[in-house]
């Protein structure tokens, strides 16, 4: 099962939520509240006080009535949508597995049926890994490393580094090869480096987990113990050389274009000729080496680490990547450590996991049927209307900015007017004809799907960028902006409550889905996106004074959110979350401007006891209601560029004088910042 990325640099910016379902006039959508305005009144807690804690005011009822399911570390409004999507996808896949005359649909059905067949997976044991394990055991000389690493990469096993393709940052019309840091088993480099007691204990748990997985694969207790310690030693050395997440937010930090010969000099022990030959990569001369120091560290490890340690490391990552398609003992052990990390108490039902894996590996097969069932032409048209209204609002916002010079504004207008909008699904569906799916071969299907995807990515090298391609599947609960293509992308799910409700009025819908559209558009002008021009090229189009003014405003956002507590003694990382927080604040501002223009033409009155302005802000807040474990809160504080739902609500409205006016908040109230942060 492939974890999807949006580009070789994984720099595309997502809102980490989304939406689904066909909008049908006159019919209530699944999940829509039975109210006149479209606000979910049962989700609210009026006793909390809008000016004291707006998140609790808008979401307190939902939080109380939606305790965490045992199989979830986090449950939110978008999880509700995801669950509804999964029900649709399950029905699609079960029917495809029973009788699918279409070849591609048959592949998706066979993939799902193979995944769901736990009995057959159990009977096979670790036999499906025999060839891979033998290949790893064949590394008795360092000359064997390149072909084995190539074979592992081809089947989705992320050892040592990652390799693929990316648009050239300085000429985004062309695709070049891309090598980047990778190969860690813990969620982030910091897990290997921090010396607090909690981090040390987690590393001990990790070593024990690796040891148990190695034992399950057939290693002796002594060998598994030694191997687990070797794995952590190797990963720790790589983590020390890896670039931290905040540093990776600066595009120039992850762009180092080199000739292939220079890459060979950087990693002399590694045979790139053999590696690229075995991957069937096309001929090329240039490579973006995102983190040269990391590649140097990998070369040092490949040169000096005992071969037995390297074999243990590769064996571990093979097991870790394959666990979901191995017998129950591997699945259970894999979840046991996931439980330590996230706090989830139960494993998700098998069918839900298999739906997820099938969507990941054959997303545009199941997505095509999903779109036919759950996304109509009317939904696409109305989404485009919303996008146009928000883009018009940003045009007006840019014109009114007092802190930006005319020279920079001129370039900003050029970029804004060049933004492309992709809504719902691809214009051209992916061709899976060369992907072989064998019913009854769950692991093999996953590995072949990974190889298919890697070949597809490598085949792009040297070719023009295809801006019609999508980085997410149609059923995906998410949306994103891609700075290298200057486009905003909304998968087919964008029109379902609570994000869009066909029974709700404009105030609610602009506060919800309108702000989501504004969020993605603002990403084009956040701390990362602003460094790319209208063509997607990494180019400084700002005057020095305007760039300084932007940084001053951005630092206010950094300090504001950096003061919020994620859990216990862990604060949010204001620098890591800057882009998403900027997009939240800017997106809601754009949606507010669009609503005001709408109200000037079509006034709205008090409904469900709330004014249009109040409904707008409640509409925004109610897309972020969530519950989560303390454990996942800690993980996300380190790894996630998004703030928790509580602060995506309270952090934003506290910067809105219009909010304070709408709810008559007195000066000094918690939801009224004395010093307002605003970039856009």
C-alpha positions in Angstrom: 0.0 0.0 0.0 1.6 3.2 -1.1 1.6 6.4 1.0 0.8 9.1 -1.6 2.8 12.2 -1.9 1.8 15.2 -4.0 5.3 15.9 -5.5 8.8 14.7 -5.1 9.4 17.4 -2.5 6.0 16.8 -0.7 5.6 20.6 -0.7 2.0 20.7 -1.7 -0.2 22.2 1.0 -3.3 20.5 2.2 -6.1 21.5 4.6 -6.3 18.0 6.1 -10.0 17.6 5.8 -12.6 17.3 3.1 -15.9 16.3 1.9 -18.2 14.1 -0.2 -21.6 13.6 -1.7 -23.9 14.6 -4.4 -25.9 17.7 -3.9 -29.5 17.1 -4.8 -31.9 20.1 -4.6 -34.8 19.5 -2.3 -33.3 16.5 -0.6 -31.4 16.6 2.7 -27.9 15.3 2.4 -26.5 12.6 4.6 -25.2 14.1 7.8 -27.1 17.4 7.3 -28.7 18.9 10.5 -32.5 19.3 10.5 -32.4 23.1 11.1 -33.6 26.1 9.1 -30.2 27.6 8.8 -28.1 24.5 8.3 -26.3 25.1 11.6 -26.0 21.9 13.8 -27.6 23.3 16.9 -27.1 20.0 18.8 -23.4 20.3 18.3 -23.3 23.6 20.2 -22.9 24.3 23.9 -24.4 27.7 24.6 -23.3 27.6 28.2 -19.7 27.9 27.1 -20.1 31.5 26.0 -19.1 32.5 22.5 -16.7 35.2 23.7 -15.0 33.0 26.3 -14.3 29.8 24.3 -15.9 29.9 20.8 -14.7 26.3 20.0 -16.6 24.9 23.0 -19.6 27.2 22.2 -19.8 25.8 18.6 -18.6 22.3 19.2 -19.2 21.4 22.9 -22.3 19.4 22.2 -20.7 17.4 19.4 -17.6 16.7 21.5 -19.7 15.3 24.3 -21.9 13.2 22.1 -19.0 11.8 20.0 -16.5 10.1 22.4 -13.5 8.6 20.7 -14.3 5.2 19.1 -11.9 2.5 20.4 -10.3 2.1 17.0 -9.5 5.8 16.6 -6.8 8.1 18.0 -8.7 11.1 16.6 -12.3 11.6 15.6 -13.5 14.7 13.9 -16.2 16.1 11.6 -14.1 15.1 8.6 -13.8 11.6 10.0 -17.6 11.3 9.8 -17.4 12.1 6.1 -14.6 9.6 5.6 -16.7 7.0 7.3 -19.6 7.7 4.9 -17.2 7.6 2.0 -15.9 4.2 3.1 -19.4 2.8 3.2 -19.8 3.8 -0.5 -16.4 2.4 -1.4 -17.0 -0.8 0.4 -20.2 -1.4 -1.6 -18.3 -0.6 -4.8 -15.5 -3.0 -4.0 -17.7 -5.8 -2.8 -19.7 -5.7 -6.0 -16.5 -5.4 -8.1 -15.1 -8.5 -6.3 -18.2 -10.5 -7.0 -18.7 -9.6 -10.7 -16.9 -6.9 -12.5 -16.8 -7.2 -16.3 -14.6 -4.1 -16.7 -10.9 -5.1 -16.4 -9.9 -2.2 -14.2 -12.9 -2.7 -11.9 -12.1 -6.4 -11.7 -8.6 -5.4 -10.5 -9.9 -3.3 -7.7 -12.3 -6.1 -6.7 -9.6 -8.7 -6.8 -7.2 -6.4 -4.8 -9.9 -5.8 -2.1 -11.0 -9.5 -2.0 -7.3 -10.6 -1.6 -6.8 -8.1 1.2 -10.0 -9.1 3.1 -9.2 -12.8 2.9 -7.4 -13.2 6.2 -7.7 -17.0 6.2 -5.6 -17.3 3.0 -3.1 -14.7 4.3 -2.7 -16.7 7.5 -2.2 -20.0 5.6 0.6 -18.5 3.6 2.5 -17.2 6.6 5.7 -15.4 5.7 6.2 -17.4 2.5 5.3 -14.4 0.3 8.3 -12.6 1.8 10.7 -15.5 1.1 12.2 -14.0 -2.1 12.7 -10.6 -0.5 14.3 -12.0 2.6 16.6 -14.1 0.5 17.6 -11.0 -1.5 18.4 -9.1 1.7 20.4 -12.1 3.0 22.4 -12.0 -0.2 24.1 -8.8 0.9 27.4 -10.3 1.9 29.4 -7.6 0.1 28.8 -3.9 -0.3 28.5 -4.3 -4.1 25.2 -6.1 -3.4 23.6 -3.0 -1.7 22.6 -1.1 -4.9 20.5 -3.9 -6.5 18.9 -4.9 -3.2 18.0 -1.3 -2.3 16.6 -0.9 -5.8 14.4 -3.9 -5.5 13.1 -2.8 -2.1 12.4 0.7 -3.3 10.5 -0.7 -6.3 8.1 -2.6 -4.0 7.5 0.4 -1.6 10.1 -0.4 1.1 11.6 3.0 2.1 15.1 2.1 3.1 17.9 4.7 3.5 16.6 7.4 1.2 13.7 8.1 -1.2 14.0 8.4 -5.0 11.4 9.6 -7.5 10.7 12.7 -9.6 9.7 16.3 -9.1 9.1 19.4 -11.1 12.3 21.4 -11.3 11.9 24.3 -8.8 13.6 26.7 -11.1 11.8 25.5 -14.2 8.5 24.0 -13.0 7.5 23.1 -16.5 10.0 20.2 -16.5 10.3 17.1 -14.4 13.7 16.0 -13.0 14.9 13.1 -10.8 14.7 13.6 -7.1 16.5 12.1 -4.1 15.5 12.9 -0.6 15.9 11.9 3.0 13.9 8.9 4.3 14.3 5.5 5.8 13.2 6.2 9.4 10.8 4.0 11.3 9.6 6.5 13.9 7.4 9.5 12.9 10.1 12.2 12.9 13.8 12.7 13.3 13.2 14.4 16.7 12.1 11.0 18.2 15.7 9.8 17.8 17.4 12.9 19.2 15.4 14.2 22.1 16.7 13.2 25.5 13.6 13.7 27.7 12.3 10.7 29.7 9.3 10.3 27.5 11.4 10.2 24.3 13.8 7.7 25.8 11.0 5.4 26.9 9.5 5.6 23.4 12.8 4.5 21.9 12.9 1.6 24.3 9.4 0.6 23.2 10.5 0.9 19.6 13.6 -1.3 20.0 11.3 -3.9 21.7 8.8 -3.7 18.8 11.5 -4.1 16.2 12.9 -7.1 18.1 9.5 -8.8 18.2 8.8 -8.2 14.5 12.3 -9.6 13.6 11.5 -12.7 15.7 8.2 -13.2 14.0 10.0 -13.3 10.7 12.1 -16.3 11.8 15.2 -14.7 13.4 16.6 -16.3 16.6 16.0 -14.4 19.8 19.7 -13.4 20.0 19.8 -12.3 16.4 16.5 -10.4 16.7 17.8 -8.5 19.8 21.0 -7.6 18.1 19.2 -6.7 14.9 16.8 -4.3 16.7 19.6 -2.5 18.3 21.4 -2.2 15.0 18.2 -0.8 13.4 18.0 2.0 15.9 21.7 2.8 15.7 21.4 3.2 11.9 18.2 5.2 12.0 19.6 7.5 14.7 22.6 8.3 12.5 20.3 9.1 9.6 18.0 11.2 11.9 21.0 13.3 13.0 21.7 14.2 9.4 18.0 14.7 8.4 16.6 18.2 8.0 14.0 19.1 10.6 10.4 19.9 9.5 10.6 23.6 10.0 13.8 23.9 8.0 12.1 21.9 5.2 9.4 24.6 5.0 12.0 26.8 3.3 11.9 25.7 -0.4 15.5 26.7 -1.0 16.6 24.3 1.7 15.3 21.3 -0.2 16.4 22.3 -3.7 20.0 21.3 -4.7 20.2 20.5 -8.4 23.2 18.4 -9.2 24.5 16.5 -12.2 24.3 12.8 -11.8 28.1 12.7 -11.7 28.1 15.0 -8.6 25.6 12.7 -6.9 28.0 9.8 -7.5 30.8 11.8 -5.9 28.5 12.6 -3.0 27.8 8.8 -2.4 30.8 7.0 -3.8 30.1 3.6 -2.1 26.7 3.4 -3.8 26.5 2.1 -7.4 23.9 4.5 -9.0 24.4 2.8 -12.4 23.1 -0.5 -11.1 20.4 1.1 -9.0 19.0 3.1 -11.8 19.3 0.3 -14.3 17.3 -2.0 -12.0 14.6 0.6 -11.4 14.3 1.0 -15.2 14.7 4.7 -14.9 15.0 6.7 -18.1 18.3 8.4 -19.0 18.8 11.7 -17.2 21.6 14.1 -16.2 20.2 16.2 -13.4 19.0 15.3 -9.9 17.5 17.4 -7.2 19.2 16.2 -4.0 16.9 17.7 -1.4 19.3 17.1 1.5 23.0 16.6 0.4 24.2 16.2 4.0 21.7 13.4 4.6 23.0 11.6 1.5 26.5 11.9 2.8 25.5 10.3 6.1 23.8 7.5 4.2 27.1 6.9 2.3 29.0 6.8 5.6 26.6 4.2 6.9 26.7 2.1 3.8 30.5 2.3 4.0 31.1 1.6 7.6 28.2 -0.2 9.2 28.6 -4.0 9.5 26.8 -5.9 6.8 24.8 -7.8 9.4 23.5 -4.5 10.7 22.5 -3.3 7.2 20.7 -6.6 6.6 18.8 -6.3 9.9 17.8 -2.7 9.0 16.5 -3.7 5.6 14.7 -6.7 7.0 12.9 -4.6 9.5 11.7 -2.1 6.9 10.5 -4.9 4.7 8.5 -6.3 7.6 7.2 -2.9 8.6 6.1 -2.0 5.1 4.4 -5.4 4.6 2.8 -6.0 8.0 -0.8 -5.2 6.9 -0.7 -8.1 4.3 1.0 -10.6 6.6 -0.5 -13.0 9.2 -2.4 -11.8 12.3 0.7 -12.0 14.5 2.4 -9.3 12.4 -0.8 -7.1 12.2 -1.3 -7.3 16.0 2.4 -6.5 16.8 2.3 -3.6 14.3 -0.8 -2.2 16.0 0.6 -2.8 19.5 3.3 -0.1 18.7 0.8 2.1 16.9 -1.2 2.0 20.1 1.8 3.2 22.1 2.3 6.1 19.6 -1.3 7.1 19.1 -3.4 5.9 22.0 -5.9 4.0 19.8 -7.3 1.1 21.8 -8.5 -1.2 19.0 -7.5 -2.1 15.5 -9.8 -0.8 12.8 -12.0 -3.4 11.2 -10.3 -5.3 8.4 -12.7 -4.1 5.7 -12.0 -0.4 6.5 -8.3 -1.0 6.2 -8.7 -2.8 3.0 -10.8 0.0 1.5 -8.1 2.4 2.5 -5.4 0.2 0.8 -7.4 -0.3 -2.3 -8.1 3.4 -2.7 -4.4 4.2 -2.2 -3.2 1.7 -4.8 -6.1 1.8 -7.3 -7.6 5.2 -6.4 -8.6 6.3 -9.9 -10.4 3.0 -10.6 -12.6 3.1 -7.5 -12.7 6.9 -7.7 -14.3 6.8 -11.1 -17.2 4.8 -9.8 -17.4 6.9 -6.7 -17.7 10.0 -8.7 -20.6 8.5 -10.7 -22.4 7.7 -7.5 -21.6 10.6 -5.3 -20.6 13.7 -7.3 -22.8 15.3 -9.9 -22.2 18.1 -12.5 -24.3 20.5 -10.4 -21.9 20.0 -7.5 -18.9 20.8 -9.7 -20.6 23.9 -11.1 -21.5 25.2 -7.7 -18.0 24.6 -6.3 -16.6 26.6 -9.2 -19.0 29.4 -8.4 -17.7 29.4 -4.9 -14.1 29.4 -6.0 -14.7 32.3 -8.4 -16.3 34.3 -5.5 -13.4 33.7 -3.2 -10.8 34.6 -5.9 -12.7 37.8 -6.5 -12.5 38.5 -2.8 -8.7 37.9 -2.8 -8.4 40.3 -5.8 -10.1 43.0 -3.7 -8.0 42.1 -0.6 -4.8 42.6 -2.5 -5.9 45.9 -3.9 -6.7 47.2 -0.3 -3.4 46.1 1.3 -1.6 49.1 2.7 1.6 47.3 3.6 2.3 46.0 0.1 3.9 48.2 -2.7 2.4 48.5 -6.1 5.3 46.7 -7.6 4.7 43.5 -5.6 1.0 43.8 -5.9 1.3 43.8 -9.7 3.1 40.4 -9.5 0.6 39.1 -6.9 -2.2 39.9 -9.3 -0.4 38.0 -12.1 -0.1 35.0 -9.8 -3.7 35.1 -8.5 -5.1 35.3 -12.0 -3.0 32.4 -13.1 -4.3 30.0 -10.4 -5.9 27.0 -12.0 -8.9 25.2 -10.3 -9.3 21.5 -10.4 -12.6 20.3 -9.0 -13.9 16.8 -8.3 -11.9 14.4 -10.4 -9.3 14.2 -13.3 -10.3 15.0 -16.8 -8.3 12.0 -17.9 -8.4 8.8 -15.8 -5.2 6.9 -15.1 -4.3 3.8 -17.2 -3.8 0.7 -15.0 -3.5 -1.8 -17.9 0.1 -2.7 -17.1 -0.6 -3.3 -13.4 -1.0 -7.0 -12.6 -3.4 -7.9 -9.8 -3.7 -11.6 -8.8 -6.6 -12.7 -6.7 -5.3 -14.4 -3.5 -1.9 -12.6 -3.6 -2.5 -9.7 -1.2 1.1 -8.8 -0.5 2.2 -9.3 -4.1 -0.7 -7.0 -5.3 0.5 -4.3 -2.9 4.1 -4.7 -4.1 3.2 -4.7 -7.8 1.1 -1.6 -7.2 4.0 0.2 -5.6 6.3 -0.8 -8.5 3.7 0.4 -11.0 3.5 3.8 -9.2 7.3 4.2 -9.0 7.7 3.4 -12.7 5.0 5.9 -13.5 6.8 8.5 -11.5 10.2 7.8 -13.0 8.8 7.8 -16.5 8.0 11.5 -16.0 11.7 12.4 -15.8 12.7 14.6 -18.7 9.1 15.2 -19.7 6.9 18.3 -19.3 4.9 18.5 -16.1 1.3 17.3 -16.6 -0.7 19.8 -14.6 -4.0 17.9 -15.2 -2.7 15.0 -12.9 -4.1 14.8 -9.4 -2.1 14.1 -6.2 -5.2 12.8 -4.4 -7.8 10.3 -5.3 -11.4 11.4 -5.9 -12.8 9.9 -2.7 -10.1 11.5 -0.6 -11.2 13.6 2.4 -8.9 16.5 1.7 -8.0 19.4 -0.5 -4.7 21.0 -1.5 -2.7 23.8 -3.2 0.3 22.9 -5.3 2.8 25.8 -5.5 4.8 24.1 -8.2 1.8 24.1 -10.5 -0.1 27.1 -9.0 -3.4 25.2 -8.8 -6.0 24.5 -6.1 -7.4 21.0 -6.0 -10.7 19.8 -4.5 -11.5 16.1 -4.7 -15.0 15.0 -5.2 -16.0 15.2 -1.6 -16.3 18.9 -1.2 -20.1 19.1 -1.1 -21.3 17.3 2.0 -22.2 18.5 5.5 -20.8 20.0 7.5 -18.6 21.5 4.8 -21.3 22.2 2.3 -25.0 21.8 2.9 -27.5 22.3 0.1 -30.2 23.1 2.7 -28.1 25.7 4.5 -28.0 29.4 3.7 -25.0 31.4 2.3 -23.8 32.5 5.7 -23.2 28.9 6.8 -21.8 27.7 3.5 -19.4 30.6 3.1 -18.2 30.0 6.7 -17.5 26.4 6.0 -16.6 25.4 2.5 -16.0 29.0 1.4 -13.3 29.3 4.1 -11.9 26.0 2.9 -11.6 27.4 -0.7 -10.0 30.6 0.7 -7.6 28.5 2.8 -6.3 26.7 -0.3 -6.1 30.0 -2.3 -4.2 31.7 0.6 -1.6 28.9 0.5 -0.4 30.4 -2.7 0.7 33.4 -0.7 1.7 32.0 2.6 5.3 31.7 3.8 6.1 28.9 1.4 3.7 29.6 -1.5 4.7 33.2 -1.8 8.2 32.1 -2.9 6.8 30.6 -6.1 5.6 32.6 -9.1 2.6 32.3 -11.4 4.3 29.5 -13.4 5.3 27.5 -10.2 9.0 28.5 -10.4 10.9 29.3 -7.2 11.5 33.0 -7.8 11.6 36.0 -5.6 9.0 38.4 -6.9 8.8 40.5 -3.8 10.5 43.8 -3.1 12.9 43.7 -0.1 10.6 46.0 1.9 7.5 44.0 1.2 9.2 40.7 2.1 10.2 42.2 5.4 6.6 43.5 6.0 5.3 40.0 5.3 7.8 38.4 7.7 6.8 40.8 10.4 3.1 39.9 10.1 4.0 36.2 9.9 6.0 36.4 13.1 2.9 37.6 14.9 1.1 34.4 13.8 4.1 32.3 14.8 4.1 33.8 18.3 0.4 33.6 18.7 0.1 29.9 17.9 3.4 29.0 19.6 1.8 30.1 22.8 -1.0 27.5 22.6 -0.7 24.2 24.4 -1.1 21.0 22.4 -1.2 18.7 25.5 0.2 18.8 29.0 3.6 20.6 28.7 3.8 20.4 24.9 3.3 23.7 23.0 2.4 24.0 19.4 5.3 24.8 17.0 4.4 28.2 15.6 7.0 28.0 12.9 5.9 24.5 11.8 2.2 25.5 11.6 2.7 29.0 10.2 1.6 28.1 6.6 -1.7 26.4 7.8 -2.4 29.1 10.3 -1.9 31.8 7.8 -4.2 29.9 5.4 -6.9 29.5 8.1 -6.8 33.2 8.9 -6.6 34.4 5.3 -9.2 31.9 4.1 -11.8 32.9 6.6 -11.1 36.6 5.8 -11.7 35.9 2.1 -14.9 34.0 2.8 -16.1 36.8 5.0 -15.5 39.3 2.2 -17.4 37.1 -0.3 -20.3 36.7 2.1 -20.5 40.5 2.6 -20.8 40.9 -1.2 -23.5 38.2 -1.3 -25.5 39.8 1.6 -25.4 43.2 -0.2 -27.4 41.6 -3.0 -29.4 39.1 -0.9 -29.8 40.1 2.7 -30.4 37.4 5.3 -32.1 37.7 8.7 -32.0 35.9 12.0 -32.5 32.2 11.7 -32.2 29.6 14.5 -31.6 32.5 16.9 -28.4 33.5 15.1 -27.6 36.5 12.8 -26.0 35.8 9.4 -22.7 37.0 10.8 -23.0 34.7 13.8 -23.9 31.7 11.5 -20.9 32.4 9.4 -18.5 32.0 12.3 -20.4 29.0 13.7 -20.3 27.4 10.2 -16.5 27.8 10.3 -16.1 26.4 13.8 -18.3 23.3 13.3 -16.0 21.9 10.6 -13.3 21.6 13.2 -15.0 19.7 16.1 -12.8 16.8 17.2 -11.8 14.5 20.0 -8.3 12.9 20.2 -6.0 11.1 22.5 -3.2 12.8 24.4 -0.7 10.4 22.6 -1.7 11.5 19.1 -1.7 15.1 20.3 2.0 14.7 21.1 2.8 13.1 17.8 1.0 15.7 15.8 2.6 18.6 17.8 5.9 17.3 16.4 4.9 16.2 12.9 1.7 18.0 11.8 1.8 21.5 10.2 -1.9 21.9 11.1 -3.0 23.2 14.5 -5.6 21.2 16.5 -9.2 22.0 15.8 -9.5 24.0 19.0 -7.0 26.5 17.8 -8.0 26.5 14.2 -11.2 28.0 15.6 -10.2 30.1 18.6 -6.9 31.2 17.1 -8.6 32.6 14.0 -11.7 34.3 15.5 -9.6 36.0 18.1 -8.0 37.9 15.2 -11.3 39.0 13.7 -12.8 42.3 15.0 -15.9 41.3 12.9 -16.3 38.3 15.2 -16.1 40.4 18.3 -18.8 42.7 16.8 -21.0 39.8 15.7 -21.1 38.3 19.3 -20.8 41.7 21.2 -17.6 40.5 22.9 -16.3 43.0 25.4 -12.7 44.2 25.2 -10.4 41.9 27.1 -12.5 38.8 26.5 -10.6 35.6 25.6 -11.8 35.7 22.0 -10.7 39.2 21.4 -7.0 39.6 20.9 -5.6 42.9 22.1 -3.1 42.8 19.3 -4.6 41.3 16.2 -2.4 39.1 13.9 -3.2 39.5 10.2 -1.1 38.7 7.1 -3.9 38.6 4.5 
